[in-house]
Amino acid sequence: MAKHRIISAEPENETEEHFNQSLRPTTLDDYVGQRKLLEKLSITLTAVKQRNEPMEHVLLHGPPGLGKTTLAHIIAKEMGTHLTVTSGPALVRPTDLVGTLTKLQSGDVLFVDEIHRLSAVVEEYLYPAMEDFKIDITLDSGLHAKNLTLPLKPFCLIGATTRAGLLSGPMRSRFGIVHNIEFYSDPDLLTLLRRSASLMDMDLNQNNATSGAEALKAISKRCRGTPRIANRLLRRVRDYSQVRADNRLALDVVHQALKLEGVDDLGLDELDRKYLNVLRDIYQGGPVGLEAIAATLGEDAGTLEDVVEPYLLQIGFLARTRKGRQLTPQAATHLGFTLPARHTQENDLFDTET
């Protein structure tokens, strides 16, 4: 398995999670990006508060590190209610779910991360809780078994998942708002970085305003469209600036700091480059199967598929074809590599894998 990478969208540790909480926006007005979703949430929140109703159930799906947990905190705060945070793997048995649901007060928000990992049994118990605010439990067993219906106080369930395709149809249909959280644009990331730099007491104007703006822009282009990565890179640049550059934030400082971390101008790290170089040097640009690439790199195929390939696909460096993985012309240009003639002759270059 690959070691933790600085450009991973997953949190590094509890210390980083605590640090990120200090940067987390607390209102919809402070939240950067995802404009369509924010507009929908703003309208719905205003309406349900006027009617004195709980927020309807919300499903947020998309890659990690894009702010799904933050939105759950904001919704609870906007509603003036309590937020309970749990995850699919933590709700192992129906009793785990019952204990969580019965503690909720009217209007509370229950956030279930990795909701696609709920067991089928727990999911079945959740259906009547979501629809009718009640839960049916069985006491004892055999001849002495008794069915008991427990009423629940109206609540809002916010489910988050990085694998929406693994959700069952019945579960998905019970959410009133379903929205895909998208990767952030460079301008939105730049806005987010300015806000984070201010909260971190970084002086963007120590040299001059232009220098600080250029530095943040350079960071925004390396963080793979992901706020969590943006804040992590900013934190590393701040450390480097403090120790090696007299707290100066400038373009050359960003280049030096992130070169030390192994992150290039496109946000690629060592594992990304190894993956691309194997395709180029060993397999002449492909196509080649994922298992072969994994064996050559000494990495787990699932790791490559989940943490390396998504960004290479996003920036147009990788094609998944029926015959396997293949470098694109953009990747070849970046790597200074001429694709074999067969690549331009094959019609299935961008065909989806079956």
C-alpha contacts under 8 A as a table, 3 or more apart, distances in Angstrom:
res1	aa1	res2	aa2	distance
1	M	299	E	5.63
1	M	300	D	5.64
1	M	303	T	6.80
2	A	5	R	7.95
2	A	299	E	6.61
2	A	300	D	7.84
2	A	303	T	7.18
4	H	8	S	6.95
4	H	12	E	7.09
5	R	8	S	5.12
5	R	269	D	8.00
6	I	229	I	7.45
6	I	232	R	7.49
6	I	233	L	7.69
6	I	261	E	7.48
7	I	223	C	6.91
7	I	224	R	7.71
7	I	229	I	5.79
7	I	263	V	7.89
7	I	267	G	7.44
7	I	269	D	7.31
8	S	11	P	7.66
8	S	229	I	6.93
8	S	307	V	7.26
9	A	64	P	5.57
9	A	65	G	4.98
9	A	226	T	6.96
9	A	228	R	6.24
9	A	229	I	6.03
10	E	64	P	6.35
10	E	65	G	6.39
10	E	228	R	7.97
11	P	14	E	7.69
11	P	16	E	6.55
11	P	17	E	6.40
11	P	65	G	7.94
11	P	228	R	7.75
12	E	16	E	6.21
12	E	17	E	7.81
13	N	16	E	5.46
13	N	17	E	6.47
14	E	17	E	4.90
14	E	18	H	6.14
15	T	18	H	5.17
15	T	19	F	6.23
16	E	19	F	4.92
16	E	20	N	6.05
17	E	20	N	5.06
17	E	21	Q	6.27
18	H	21	Q	5.16
18	H	22	S	6.81
19	F	22	S	5.37
19	F	23	L	6.99
20	N	23	L	5.16
20	N	24	R	6.16
20	N	228	R	7.76
20	N	231	N	7.65
21	Q	24	R	4.95
23	L	196	S	6.11
23	L	199	L	6.76
24	R	70	T	6.63
25	P	28	L	7.76
25	P	30	D	5.41
25	P	31	Y	5.63
25	P	70	T	7.27
25	P	74	I	7.68
26	T	30	D	6.74
26	T	31	Y	7.60
26	T	70	T	7.86
26	T	73	H	7.22
26	T	74	I	5.37
26	T	77	K	7.44
27	T	30	D	5.33
27	T	31	Y	6.48
27	T	74	I	5.48
27	T	77	K	7.62
27	T	78	E	7.09
28	L	31	Y	5.10
28	L	38	L	6.73
28	L	42	S	7.52
28	L	74	I	6.72
32	V	35	R	7.99
32	V	188	D	6.39
32	V	191	T	7.25
32	V	192	L	6.28
33	G	184	Y	6.62
33	G	188	D	5.75
34	Q	37	L	5.55
34	Q	38	L	6.23
34	Q	181	I	6.97
34	Q	182	E	7.09
34	Q	184	Y	7.82
35	R	38	L	5.07
35	R	39	E	6.17
36	K	39	E	5.25
36	K	40	K	6.38
37	L	40	K	5.13
37	L	41	L	6.11
37	L	179	H	6.98
38	L	41	L	5.08
38	L	42	S	5.93
39	E	42	S	5.10
39	E	43	I	6.27
40	K	43	I	5.35
40	K	44	T	6.19
41	L	44	T	5.10
41	L	45	L	5.84
42	S	45	L	5.24
42	S	46	T	6.12
43	I	46	T	5.31
43	I	47	A	6.19
44	T	47	A	5.11
44	T	48	V	6.15
44	T	55	M	7.48
45	L	48	V	5.40
45	L	49	K	6.09
45	L	55	M	6.63
45	L	75	I	7.88
45	L	78	E	7.48
45	L	79	M	7.23
46	T	49	K	5.33
46	T	50	Q	6.23
47	A	50	Q	5.19
47	A	51	R	6.35
48	V	51	R	4.98
48	V	52	N	5.76
48	V	53	E	4.97
48	V	54	P	6.40
48	V	55	M	6.17
49	K	52	N	4.77
49	K	53	E	6.20
49	K	54	P	7.70
49	K	79	M	7.11
50	Q	53	E	7.87
53	E	107	G	7.27
54	P	106	S	7.48
54	P	107	G	4.66
54	P	108	D	7.68
54	P	154	P	6.35
54	P	155	F	5.89
54	P	156	C	6.20
55	M	79	M	7.81
55	M	107	G	7.15
55	M	155	F	7.34
55	M	156	C	5.40
56	E	156	C	5.71
56	E	157	L	7.59
56	E	175	F	7.44
56	E	176	G	5.86
56	E	177	I	7.33
57	H	130	M	7.76
57	H	156	C	5.13
57	H	157	L	4.84
57	H	158	I	5.80
57	H	174	R	7.51
57	H	175	F	4.91
57	H	176	G	5.43
57	H	177	I	6.48
58	V	156	C	7.65
58	V	157	L	6.36
58	V	158	I	4.68
58	V	159	G	6.30
58	V	175	F	5.49
58	V	176	G	6.10
58	V	177	I	4.73
58	V	178	V	5.97
59	L	158	I	5.72
59	L	159	G	4.73
59	L	160	A	5.96
59	L	161	T	7.99
59	L	172	R	7.76
59	L	175	F	6.13
59	L	177	I	6.16
59	L	178	V	4.72
59	L	179	H	6.39
60	L	68	K	6.46
60	L	158	I	7.44
60	L	159	G	6.16
60	L	160	A	4.86
60	L	161	T	6.57
60	L	178	V	6.12
60	L	179	H	5.25
60	L	180	N	5.95
60	L	181	I	6.57
61	H	68	K	7.93
61	H	160	A	5.65
61	H	161	T	4.83
61	H	162	T	5.55
61	H	163	R	7.16
61	H	164	A	6.01
61	H	178	V	7.89
61	H	179	H	6.42
61	H	180	N	4.92
61	H	181	I	5.91
62	G	66	L	7.69
62	G	161	T	6.57
62	G	162	T	4.89
62	G	163	R	7.34
62	G	164	A	7.65
62	G	180	N	5.54
62	G	181	I	4.98
62	G	182	E	6.57
63	P	66	L	6.69
63	P	162	T	5.16
63	P	181	I	7.47
63	P	182	E	7.81
63	P	183	F	7.87
64	P	67	G	7.91
64	P	162	T	6.43
65	G	68	K	7.68
65	G	226	T	5.92
65	G	227	P	6.30
65	G	228	R	5.04
65	G	229	I	7.42
66	L	181	I	6.82
66	L	182	E	7.49
66	L	183	F	6.95
66	L	184	Y	7.87
66	L	226	T	5.63
66	L	227	P	5.88
66	L	228	R	6.90
67	G	70	T	5.00
67	G	71	L	6.20
67	G	227	P	7.47
68	K	71	L	5.23
68	K	72	A	6.54
68	K	160	A	6.56
68	K	181	I	7.61
69	T	72	A	5.12
69	T	73	H	6.51
69	T	111	F	7.83
69	T	113	D	7.92
69	T	160	A	7.80
70	T	73	H	5.18
70	T	74	I	6.28
71	L	74	I	4.95
71	L	75	I	6.08
72	A	75	I	5.20
72	A	76	A	6.33
72	A	83	L	7.75
72	A	109	V	7.74
72	A	111	F	6.56
72	A	158	I	6.76
73	H	76	A	5.31
73	H	77	K	6.24
73	H	83	L	6.73
74	I	77	K	5.06
74	I	78	E	5.99
75	I	78	E	5.08
75	I	79	M	6.14
75	I	109	V	7.95
76	A	79	M	5.13
76	A	80	G	6.07
76	A	81	T	5.29
76	A	82	H	6.11
76	A	83	L	5.77
76	A	108	D	7.10
76	A	109	V	5.87
77	K	80	G	4.89
77	K	81	T	6.22
77	K	82	H	7.62
78	E	81	T	7.88
79	M	107	G	7.61
81	T	107	G	6.20
81	T	108	D	5.13
81	T	109	V	7.03
82	H	105	Q	7.95
82	H	108	D	5.09
82	H	109	V	6.24
83	L	108	D	6.17
83	L	109	V	4.85
83	L	110	L	5.96
83	L	111	F	7.14
84	T	108	D	7.81
84	T	109	V	6.29
84	T	110	L	4.90
84	T	111	F	6.07
85	V	110	L	6.15
85	V	111	F	4.84
85	V	112	V	6.28
85	V	113	D	7.77
86	T	90	A	6.62
86	T	91	L	7.78
86	T	110	L	7.68
86	T	111	F	6.15
86	T	112	V	5.05
86	T	113	D	6.36
87	S	90	A	5.27
87	S	91	L	6.70
87	S	111	F	7.64
87	S	112	V	4.62
87	S	113	D	4.38
87	S	114	E	5.74
87	S	115	I	6.47
88	G	91	L	5.50
88	G	92	V	7.67
88	G	112	V	6.28
88	G	113	D	6.21
88	G	114	E	5.26
88	G	115	I	4.76
88	G	116	H	6.80
88	G	117	R	4.90
88	G	118	L	4.52
88	G	119	S	7.82
89	P	92	V	6.19
89	P	114	E	7.50
89	P	117	R	5.97
89	P	118	L	6.37
90	A	96	D	7.93
91	L	94	P	7.39
91	L	96	D	5.34
91	L	97	L	5.93
91	L	118	L	6.88
91	L	122	V	7.34
92	V	96	D	6.52
92	V	118	L	7.52
92	V	119	S	7.04
92	V	122	V	7.34
93	R	96	D	5.33
93	R	97	L	6.94
93	R	121	V	7.73
93	R	122	V	6.29
94	P	97	L	5.15
94	P	98	V	6.18
94	P	121	V	7.08
94	P	122	V	5.14
94	P	125	Y	6.81
95	T	98	V	4.94
95	T	99	G	6.03
96	D	99	G	5.33
96	D	100	T	6.39
97	L	100	T	5.15
97	L	101	L	6.10
97	L	122	V	7.07
97	L	126	L	7.82
98	V	101	L	5.21
98	V	102	T	6.01
98	V	135	I	7.59
99	G	102	T	5.57
99	G	103	K	6.64
100	T	103	K	5.61
100	T	104	L	7.04
101	L	104	L	5.50
101	L	152	L	7.16
102	T	152	L	6.29
102	T	153	K	7.92
104	L	108	D	5.97
104	L	109	V	7.98
104	L	110	L	7.99
104	L	152	L	7.88
104	L	153	K	6.80
104	L	155	F	7.17
105	Q	108	D	5.51
105	Q	153	K	5.88
105	Q	154	P	7.58
105	Q	155	F	7.33
106	S	153	K	4.89
106	S	154	P	5.15
106	S	155	F	5.94
107	G	153	K	7.57
107	G	154	P	5.78
107	G	155	F	4.71
107	G	156	C	6.58
108	D	154	P	7.70
108	D	155	F	5.07
108	D	156	C	6.28
109	V	155	F	5.92
109	V	156	C	4.76
109	V	157	L	5.91
109	V	158	I	7.08
110	L	155	F	7.32
110	L	156	C	6.15
110	L	157	L	4.86
110	L	158	I	6.08
111	F	157	L	6.03
111	F	158	I	4.76
111	F	159	G	5.93
111	F	160	A	7.62
112	V	115	I	5.63
112	V	157	L	7.45
112	V	158	I	6.26
112	V	159	G	4.92
112	V	160	A	6.27
113	D	159	G	6.01
113	D	160	A	4.78
113	D	161	T	6.36
114	E	117	R	5.74
114	E	118	L	7.83
114	E	159	G	7.50
114	E	160	A	5.73
114	E	161	T	4.77
114	E	162	T	7.08
115	I	118	L	5.67
115	I	159	G	5.73
115	I	160	A	5.95
115	I	161	T	5.82
115	I	167	L	7.86
116	H	161	T	6.24
116	H	163	R	6.83
116	H	164	A	7.12
116	H	166	L	5.84
116	H	167	L	5.15
118	L	122	V	6.39
118	L	123	E	6.17
119	S	122	V	5.35
119	S	123	E	6.11
120	A	123	E	5.01
120	A	124	E	6.24
121	V	124	E	5.28
121	V	125	Y	6.68
122	V	125	Y	5.20
122	V	126	L	6.37
123	E	126	L	5.01
123	E	127	Y	6.62
123	E	171	M	7.50
124	E	127	Y	5.56
124	E	128	P	7.97
125	Y	128	P	6.63
125	Y	129	A	7.12
125	Y	135	I	6.57
125	Y	136	D	7.12
126	L	129	A	5.09
126	L	130	M	6.20
126	L	135	I	7.42
127	Y	130	M	5.31
127	Y	131	E	6.22
127	Y	171	M	7.30
127	Y	174	R	7.65
128	P	131	E	5.00
128	P	132	D	5.30
128	P	133	F	6.37
128	P	134	K	5.81
128	P	135	I	5.95
128	P	136	D	7.91
129	A	132	D	5.70
129	A	133	F	4.31
129	A	134	K	4.71
129	A	135	I	5.33
129	A	152	L	7.24
130	M	133	F	5.79
130	M	134	K	7.92
130	M	157	L	7.45
130	M	174	R	7.09
131	E	174	R	7.21
133	F	151	P	6.29
133	F	152	L	4.94
133	F	153	K	6.44
133	F	154	P	5.89
133	F	155	F	7.74
134	K	149	T	6.68
134	K	150	L	5.56
134	K	151	P	4.37
134	K	152	L	5.01
135	I	149	T	5.70
135	I	150	L	5.28
135	I	151	P	6.57
135	I	152	L	7.25
136	D	147	N	6.84
136	D	148	L	5.70
136	D	149	T	4.43
136	D	150	L	6.26
137	I	147	N	5.84
137	I	148	L	5.31
137	I	149	T	6.33
137	I	150	L	7.64
138	T	141	S	7.66
138	T	145	A	6.54
138	T	146	K	5.58
138	T	147	N	4.57
138	T	148	L	6.12
139	L	145	A	5.56
139	L	146	K	5.08
139	L	147	N	6.27
139	L	148	L	7.20
140	D	144	H	6.03
140	D	145	A	4.69
140	D	146	K	6.63
141	S	144	H	5.66
141	S	145	A	4.23
141	S	146	K	7.64
142	G	145	A	5.42
161	T	164	A	5.96
163	R	166	L	5.71
163	R	167	L	7.51
164	A	167	L	5.53
165	G	168	S	8.00
167	L	171	M	6.65
167	L	172	R	6.45
168	S	171	M	5.36
168	S	172	R	6.27
169	G	172	R	5.17
169	G	173	S	6.08
170	P	173	S	5.25
170	P	174	R	6.67
171	M	174	R	5.55
171	M	175	F	7.50
172	R	175	F	5.91
173	S	176	G	7.75
175	F	178	V	6.45
183	F	224	R	7.91
183	F	225	G	4.86
183	F	226	T	6.18
184	Y	188	D	6.17
184	Y	189	L	6.32
184	Y	225	G	4.52
184	Y	226	T	6.20
184	Y	227	P	7.58
185	S	188	D	5.30
185	S	189	L	6.24
185	S	225	G	6.21
186	D	189	L	5.03
186	D	190	L	6.07
186	D	217	K	7.86
186	D	220	S	5.79
186	D	221	K	6.33
186	D	225	G	7.09
187	P	190	L	5.01
187	P	191	T	6.34
188	D	191	T	5.09
188	D	192	L	6.21
189	L	192	L	4.91
189	L	193	L	6.02
189	L	220	S	5.60
189	L	225	G	7.21
189	L	226	T	7.85
189	L	227	P	6.78
189	L	230	A	7.28
190	L	193	L	5.04
190	L	194	R	6.22
190	L	216	L	6.40
190	L	217	K	6.04
190	L	220	S	5.70
191	T	194	R	5.20
191	T	195	R	6.40
192	L	195	R	5.17
192	L	196	S	6.19
192	L	227	P	7.45
193	L	196	S	4.98
193	L	197	A	5.89
193	L	216	L	6.60
193	L	220	S	7.51
193	L	230	A	6.93
193	L	231	N	6.99
193	L	234	L	7.48
194	R	197	A	5.13
194	R	198	S	6.22
194	R	216	L	7.34
195	R	198	S	5.21
195	R	199	L	6.37
196	S	199	L	5.03
196	S	200	M	6.09
196	S	231	N	7.05
197	A	200	M	4.97
197	A	201	D	6.23
197	A	202	M	5.20
197	A	203	D	7.81
197	A	204	L	7.88
197	A	234	L	7.61
198	S	201	D	5.07
198	S	202	M	5.85
198	S	203	D	7.61
199	L	202	M	7.68
202	M	238	R	7.60
203	D	206	Q	5.62
203	D	249	L	7.65
204	L	207	N	7.58
204	L	208	N	7.29
204	L	209	A	6.20
204	L	211	S	7.69
204	L	212	G	4.55
204	L	213	A	7.19
204	L	249	L	6.49
205	N	208	N	4.49
205	N	209	A	4.56
205	N	210	T	7.88
205	N	211	S	7.54
205	N	212	G	6.10
206	Q	209	A	7.72
206	Q	212	G	7.95
206	Q	248	R	6.64
206	Q	249	L	7.53
207	N	211	S	6.47
207	N	212	G	7.39
207	N	248	R	6.84
207	N	249	L	7.47
207	N	250	A	7.67
208	N	211	S	5.42
208	N	212	G	6.58
209	A	212	G	5.32
209	A	213	A	6.20
210	T	213	A	5.14
210	T	214	E	6.13
211	S	214	E	5.21
211	S	215	A	6.27
211	S	249	L	7.22
211	S	250	A	5.13
211	S	251	L	6.67
212	G	215	A	5.10
212	G	216	L	6.39
212	G	249	L	5.68
212	G	250	A	5.51
212	G	251	L	7.64
213	A	216	L	5.27
213	A	217	K	6.14
214	E	217	K	5.03
214	E	218	A	6.18
214	E	250	A	6.91
214	E	251	L	5.93
215	A	218	A	5.20
215	A	219	I	6.47
215	A	249	L	6.50
215	A	250	A	4.96
215	A	251	L	4.42
215	A	252	D	7.92
215	A	253	V	7.82
215	A	254	V	6.13
216	L	219	I	5.06
216	L	220	S	6.17
217	K	220	S	5.03
217	K	221	K	6.52
218	A	221	K	5.45
218	A	222	R	6.86
218	A	251	L	6.99
218	A	254	V	7.19
218	A	265	D	7.79
219	I	222	R	5.31
219	I	223	C	6.58
219	I	230	A	7.01
219	I	233	L	7.03
219	I	234	L	7.12
219	I	254	V	7.09
220	S	223	C	5.65
220	S	225	G	7.85
220	S	230	A	6.55
221	K	224	R	7.14
221	K	225	G	7.98
221	K	265	D	7.13
221	K	266	L	6.50
221	K	267	G	6.97
222	R	230	A	7.90
222	R	263	V	7.44
222	R	264	D	7.23
222	R	265	D	5.98
222	R	266	L	5.31
222	R	267	G	3.84
222	R	268	L	7.64
223	C	226	T	5.90
223	C	227	P	7.50
223	C	229	I	5.32
223	C	230	A	5.05
223	C	233	L	7.38
223	C	267	G	5.82
224	R	229	I	7.38
224	R	267	G	6.12
224	R	311	Y	7.02
226	T	229	I	5.47
226	T	230	A	6.27
227	P	230	A	4.83
227	P	231	N	6.21
228	R	231	N	5.38
228	R	232	R	6.29
229	I	232	R	4.99
229	I	233	L	6.10
230	A	233	L	5.32
230	A	234	L	6.14
231	N	234	L	5.02
231	N	235	R	6.11
232	R	235	R	5.10
232	R	236	R	6.39
233	L	236	R	5.09
233	L	237	V	6.15
233	L	258	L	7.65
234	L	237	V	5.05
234	L	238	R	6.08
235	R	238	R	5.06
235	R	239	D	6.34
236	R	239	D	5.12
236	R	240	Y	6.25
236	R	257	A	7.11
236	R	258	L	7.90
237	V	240	Y	5.08
237	V	241	S	5.96
237	V	253	V	7.41
237	V	254	V	6.04
237	V	257	A	5.59
237	V	258	L	7.22
238	R	241	S	5.04
238	R	242	Q	6.12
238	R	247	N	7.40
238	R	249	L	7.72
239	D	242	Q	5.19
239	D	243	V	6.28
240	Y	243	V	5.29
240	Y	244	R	5.58
240	Y	245	A	6.97
240	Y	253	V	7.69
240	Y	257	A	5.85
241	S	244	R	5.49
241	S	245	A	4.59
241	S	246	D	6.16
241	S	247	N	4.63
241	S	248	R	5.63
241	S	249	L	6.38
241	S	253	V	6.60
241	S	257	A	7.91
242	Q	245	A	6.00
242	Q	246	D	5.45
242	Q	247	N	4.27
242	Q	248	R	7.38
243	V	246	D	6.63
243	V	247	N	7.39
244	R	247	N	7.85
245	A	248	R	5.41
245	A	249	L	7.97
245	A	253	V	7.11
248	R	253	V	7.48
249	L	253	V	6.31
249	L	254	V	7.45
250	A	253	V	5.29
250	A	254	V	6.47
251	L	254	V	5.21
251	L	255	H	6.36
252	D	255	H	5.07
252	D	256	Q	6.17
253	V	256	Q	5.13
253	V	257	A	6.00
254	V	257	A	5.16
254	V	258	L	6.02
255	H	258	L	5.48
255	H	259	K	5.84
256	Q	259	K	5.15
256	Q	260	L	6.27
257	A	260	L	5.28
257	A	261	E	6.60
258	L	261	E	4.77
258	L	262	G	6.14
258	L	263	V	5.33
258	L	264	D	7.13
259	K	262	G	4.93
259	K	263	V	5.70
259	K	264	D	6.53
260	L	263	V	7.72
262	G	269	D	5.52
262	G	270	E	6.32
263	V	266	L	7.84
263	V	267	G	5.51
263	V	268	L	5.55
263	V	269	D	4.76
263	V	270	E	7.57
264	D	267	G	5.30
264	D	268	L	5.47
264	D	269	D	6.57
265	D	268	L	7.40
268	L	272	D	5.68
268	L	273	R	6.71
269	D	272	D	5.35
269	D	273	R	6.29
270	E	273	R	5.15
270	E	274	K	6.09
271	L	274	K	5.00
271	L	275	Y	6.13
271	L	308	V	7.55
272	D	275	Y	5.17
272	D	276	L	6.33
272	D	308	V	6.17
272	D	312	L	7.92
273	R	276	L	5.09
273	R	277	N	5.92
274	K	277	N	5.03
274	K	278	V	6.04
274	K	297	L	7.57
275	Y	278	V	5.30
275	Y	279	L	6.46
275	Y	293	I	7.49
275	Y	297	L	7.36
276	L	279	L	5.17
276	L	280	R	6.21
276	L	327	L	7.61
277	N	280	R	4.88
277	N	281	D	5.71
277	N	282	I	7.79
278	V	281	D	5.27
278	V	282	I	5.21
278	V	283	Y	6.71
278	V	293	I	7.19
278	V	296	T	7.60
278	V	297	L	7.69
279	L	282	I	5.89
279	L	283	Y	5.01
279	L	284	Q	6.19
279	L	285	G	4.93
279	L	286	G	6.03
279	L	288	V	7.93
279	L	293	I	7.55
279	L	326	Q	7.29
279	L	327	L	6.95
280	R	283	Y	5.91
280	R	284	Q	4.82
280	R	285	G	4.56
280	R	286	G	7.57
280	R	327	L	7.57
280	R	332	A	7.99
280	R	337	F	7.41
281	D	284	Q	5.71
281	D	285	G	7.53
283	Y	286	G	5.23
283	Y	287	P	7.51
283	Y	288	V	6.93
284	Q	339	L	7.39
284	Q	340	P	7.29
285	G	326	Q	5.72
285	G	327	L	5.11
285	G	339	L	6.44
285	G	340	P	7.68
286	G	324	G	7.27
286	G	325	R	6.09
286	G	326	Q	4.47
286	G	327	L	6.46
287	P	321	T	7.42
287	P	323	K	5.77
287	P	324	G	4.77
287	P	325	R	4.94
287	P	326	Q	4.55
287	P	327	L	7.82
288	V	292	A	6.91
288	V	293	I	7.32
288	V	323	K	6.70
288	V	324	G	4.57
288	V	325	R	5.19
288	V	326	Q	6.80
289	G	292	A	5.43
289	G	293	I	6.65
289	G	323	K	7.24
289	G	324	G	4.58
289	G	325	R	6.04
290	L	293	I	5.13
290	L	294	A	6.14
290	L	301	A	6.43
290	L	324	G	6.89
290	L	325	R	6.68
291	E	294	A	5.01
291	E	295	A	6.11
291	E	301	A	5.90
292	A	295	A	5.15
292	A	296	T	6.21
293	I	296	T	5.16
293	I	297	L	6.22
293	I	301	A	7.93
294	A	297	L	5.17
294	A	298	G	5.79
294	A	299	E	4.99
294	A	300	D	5.85
294	A	301	A	5.16
294	A	304	L	7.23
295	A	298	G	5.01
295	A	299	E	6.51
295	A	300	D	7.83
296	T	299	E	7.88
299	E	303	T	7.13
299	E	304	L	7.25
300	D	303	T	5.23
300	D	304	L	6.56
301	A	304	L	5.19
301	A	305	E	6.18
302	G	305	E	5.03
302	G	306	D	5.98
303	T	306	D	5.25
303	T	307	V	5.68
303	T	308	V	7.20
304	L	307	V	5.57
304	L	308	V	4.87
304	L	309	E	6.07
305	E	308	V	6.12
305	E	309	E	5.30
305	E	310	P	7.19
306	D	309	E	6.58
306	D	310	P	6.72
307	V	310	P	6.56
307	V	311	Y	7.88
308	V	311	Y	6.31
308	V	312	L	6.83
309	E	312	L	5.07
309	E	313	L	6.01
309	E	318	L	7.48
310	P	313	L	5.17
310	P	314	Q	6.08
311	Y	314	Q	4.75
311	Y	315	I	6.25
312	L	315	I	5.44
312	L	316	G	6.18
312	L	317	F	5.07
312	L	318	L	5.48
313	L	316	G	5.06
313	L	317	F	5.90
313	L	318	L	5.04
313	L	319	A	6.66
314	Q	317	F	7.72
316	G	319	A	7.49
316	G	328	T	6.90
316	G	330	Q	6.76
316	G	331	A	7.42
317	F	327	L	6.09
317	F	328	T	5.29
317	F	329	P	7.61
317	F	330	Q	5.86
317	F	331	A	4.52
318	L	325	R	6.94
318	L	326	Q	5.86
318	L	327	L	5.00
318	L	328	T	5.57
318	L	331	A	7.27
319	A	325	R	5.86
319	A	326	Q	5.16
319	A	327	L	6.27
319	A	328	T	6.33
319	A	349	L	6.96
319	A	350	F	5.85
320	R	324	G	5.90
320	R	325	R	4.83
320	R	326	Q	6.45
320	R	350	F	6.71
320	R	351	D	7.13
320	R	352	T	6.12
320	R	353	E	5.96
321	T	324	G	5.09
321	T	325	R	6.11
321	T	326	Q	7.15
321	T	348	D	6.74
321	T	349	L	6.02
321	T	350	F	5.84
321	T	351	D	5.02
321	T	352	T	5.35
321	T	353	E	5.01
322	R	348	D	7.52
322	R	351	D	6.38
322	R	352	T	6.28
322	R	353	E	4.40
322	R	354	T	6.18
323	K	353	E	7.58
324	G	353	E	7.43
326	Q	349	L	7.82
327	L	331	A	6.00
327	L	332	A	6.64
328	T	331	A	5.25
328	T	332	A	6.31
329	P	332	A	4.96
329	P	333	T	6.16
329	P	339	L	7.18
330	Q	333	T	5.22
330	Q	334	H	6.32
331	A	334	H	5.05
331	A	335	L	6.13
332	A	335	L	5.08
332	A	336	G	5.93
332	A	337	F	4.75
332	A	338	T	6.18
332	A	339	L	6.56
333	T	336	G	5.04
333	T	337	F	6.05
333	T	338	T	7.43
334	H	337	F	7.71
339	L	343	H	6.46
340	P	343	H	5.86
340	P	344	T	7.87
341	A	344	T	5.72
341	A	345	Q	6.71
342	R	345	Q	4.96
342	R	346	E	6.13
343	H	346	E	5.64
343	H	349	L	7.28
344	T	347	N	7.86
346	E	349	L	6.17
348	D	351	D	4.93
